Structure formats: structure tokens, C-alpha cells
């Protein structure tokens, strides 16, 4: 980053944005699946952490700074919570 800005250039910001959206989108179905498993079971851990290698790959392949990791974690967490909430709402209706 030649200008010293921790957020990078506009293209880097675009990469950060789409990786964040991808983290959220990937974690929606994983959160849905996680909600149906016993807490802290092997499947629960799998559903929580399955997206991490993909998100890390996207960050590294697009040369996105490590400063962007906290927003990616927040997007992944939001996807997990939203997916779990969708499952709870759908099961209350039936």
C-alpha cells in the first residue's frame, strides 16, 4: 500500500467487500446446519469452522491485508447467527 492507508486502494476495498459478502453467504447455510446439531459436538465445530480455509484462501489470493480479518470474522459470525435464526423460525412454524 504505497499511500500508507491501512484500508488500501479502491480495488482492495472492493475485494474486502466481496470477500465479506462471500463469508456471510457461505456461513448462512452453515449456521442453519449448525443450529440442528448438539452444541460443541464434532459436527457443530465442523459447521462453525468449515468456511475458514475458503475465506483465508480468498484473502491471500486477492492480496488483502491481515487488517481485514476482523471484518471477515464479523461477516462469518453474522452469517452463522442469521442462518441459525432462520432454522429456529422455520421450526417454530411447523
One Martini backbone bead per residue (centre of mass of N, CA, C, O) as a GRO file, in nm:
protein
   94
    1UNK     BB    1   0.083   0.045   0.031
    2UNK     BB    2   0.183   0.353  -0.068
    3UNK     BB    3  -0.006   0.557   0.120
    4UNK     BB    4  -0.061   0.406   0.417
    5UNK     BB    5  -0.331   0.278   0.396
    6UNK     BB    6  -0.499   0.022   0.562
    7UNK     BB    7  -0.733  -0.017   0.330
    8UNK     BB    8  -0.638   0.085   0.065
    9UNK     BB    9  -0.758   0.053  -0.226
   10UNK     BB   10  -1.035   0.031  -0.412
   11UNK     BB   11  -0.985  -0.265  -0.499
   12UNK     BB   12  -0.940  -0.368  -0.211
   13UNK     BB   13  -1.219  -0.288  -0.106
   14UNK     BB   14  -1.370  -0.471  -0.301
   15UNK     BB   15  -1.249  -0.733  -0.196
   16UNK     BB   16  -1.344  -0.704   0.093
   17UNK     BB   17  -1.646  -0.694   0.030
   18UNK     BB   18  -1.676  -0.971  -0.124
   19UNK     BB   19  -1.559  -1.146   0.102
   20UNK     BB   20  -1.769  -1.068   0.313
   21UNK     BB   21  -2.014  -1.170   0.154
   22UNK     BB   22  -1.911  -1.459   0.128
   23UNK     BB   23  -1.895  -1.520   0.431
   24UNK     BB   24  -2.195  -1.482   0.480
   25UNK     BB   25  -2.311  -1.681   0.264
   26UNK     BB   26  -2.164  -1.940   0.363
   27UNK     BB   27  -2.280  -1.919   0.672
   28UNK     BB   28  -2.581  -1.959   0.649
   29UNK     BB   29  -2.599  -2.272   0.605
   30UNK     BB   30  -2.412  -2.343   0.843
   31UNK     BB   31  -2.596  -2.223   1.064
   32UNK     BB   32  -2.837  -2.399   1.002
   33UNK     BB   33  -2.693  -2.669   1.062
   34UNK     BB   34  -2.583  -2.605   1.347
   35UNK     BB   35  -2.864  -2.576   1.492
   36UNK     BB   36  -2.912  -2.910   1.455
   37UNK     BB   37  -2.689  -2.942   1.669
   38UNK     BB   38  -2.487  -3.026   1.912
   39UNK     BB   39  -2.323  -2.861   2.128
   40UNK     BB   40  -1.978  -2.917   2.075
   41UNK     BB   41  -1.969  -3.092   1.849
   42UNK     BB   42  -1.823  -3.201   1.570
   43UNK     BB   43  -2.030  -3.072   1.373
   44UNK     BB   44  -2.034  -2.794   1.498
   45UNK     BB   45  -1.734  -2.729   1.440
   46UNK     BB   46  -1.749  -2.770   1.139
   47UNK     BB   47  -1.964  -2.546   1.076
   48UNK     BB   48  -1.797  -2.311   1.200
   49UNK     BB   49  -1.501  -2.383   1.031
   50UNK     BB   50  -1.536  -2.444   0.717
   51UNK     BB   51  -1.488  -2.139   0.597
   52UNK     BB   52  -1.196  -2.052   0.669
   53UNK     BB   53  -1.017  -2.153   0.429
   54UNK     BB   54  -1.167  -1.994   0.209
   55UNK     BB   55  -1.130  -1.709   0.322
   56UNK     BB   56  -0.823  -1.721   0.334
   57UNK     BB   57  -0.778  -1.769   0.036
   58UNK     BB   58  -0.915  -1.511  -0.068
   59UNK     BB   59  -0.727  -1.315   0.079
   60UNK     BB   60  -0.455  -1.412  -0.038
   61UNK     BB   61  -0.524  -1.415  -0.350
   62UNK     BB   62  -0.607  -1.084  -0.318
   63UNK     BB   63  -0.410  -0.924  -0.132
   64UNK     BB   64  -0.519  -0.902   0.163
   65UNK     BB   65  -0.503  -0.771   0.448
   66UNK     BB   66  -0.501  -0.852   0.788
   67UNK     BB   67  -0.695  -0.614   0.867
   68UNK     BB   68  -0.957  -0.780   0.743
   69UNK     BB   69  -1.029  -1.009   0.941
   70UNK     BB   70  -1.245  -0.893   1.138
   71UNK     BB   71  -1.470  -0.848   0.923
   72UNK     BB   72  -1.484  -1.147   0.839
   73UNK     BB   73  -1.571  -1.255   1.112
   74UNK     BB   74  -1.829  -1.088   1.131
   75UNK     BB   75  -1.964  -1.205   0.878
   76UNK     BB   76  -1.960  -1.500   0.968
   77UNK     BB   77  -2.121  -1.460   1.228
   78UNK     BB   78  -2.372  -1.342   1.098
   79UNK     BB   79  -2.434  -1.594   0.927
   80UNK     BB   80  -2.467  -1.792   1.160
   81UNK     BB   81  -2.694  -1.646   1.311
   82UNK     BB   82  -2.896  -1.623   1.076
   83UNK     BB   83  -2.917  -1.926   1.012
   84UNK     BB   84  -3.018  -2.010   1.296
   85UNK     BB   85  -3.271  -1.832   1.294
   86UNK     BB   86  -3.411  -1.957   1.053
   87UNK     BB   87  -3.444  -2.237   1.178
   88UNK     BB   88  -3.610  -2.156   1.425
   89UNK     BB   89  -3.846  -2.030   1.268
   90UNK     BB   90  -3.921  -2.277   1.091
   91UNK     BB   91  -3.973  -2.474   1.344
   92UNK     BB   92  -4.208  -2.308   1.474
   93UNK     BB   93  -4.415  -2.340   1.228
   94UNK     BB   94  -4.430  -2.677   1.251
   0.00000   0.00000   0.00000
